[in-house]
Each structure stands twice: as C-alpha cells, then as structure tokens.
C-alpha cells in the first residue's frame, strides 16, 4: 500500500445491519453528527477512529485491544 493511497474505512455488512436494527438517523445523530449518521446508515461513511469507538461502546462491540479509550 502506498503512503498517499486513499483508504476508506466502512462497516462490514453484518455490523451495518446490526446498527440499523438499533438506530435510525435520528437516534444515531444523537451519538454522531447528523451527516455522519446518514452516510453511515447508507454504508457510505468513512469512519474515523473516534466514531468507531463511540459505535463500539454504544453497540457493545469489542474495541480493538491496541486502542486505549480515555473519557473526559
């Protein structure tokens, strides 16, 4: 992989379907911003690490063990 190559990080379909089962655009917008929530539910969002961690906590998905979450 080249250093300047564009990388998209999206949810696998299994997790996207689980997310859709729990959230709609309105409820997910309370966790993330509205634009990200809409794109995420369409499977089009490029997920940031911060948003991934928020989703992991909300959905009880495992957080990658190489990350340490610090909450204020």
ABEGO torsion letter per residue (X at the ends): XBAABBBBBBBBAAAAAAAAAABBAAAAAAABBAAAAAAAAAGABBBBAAAAAAAAAAAGBBBBAABBBBBX
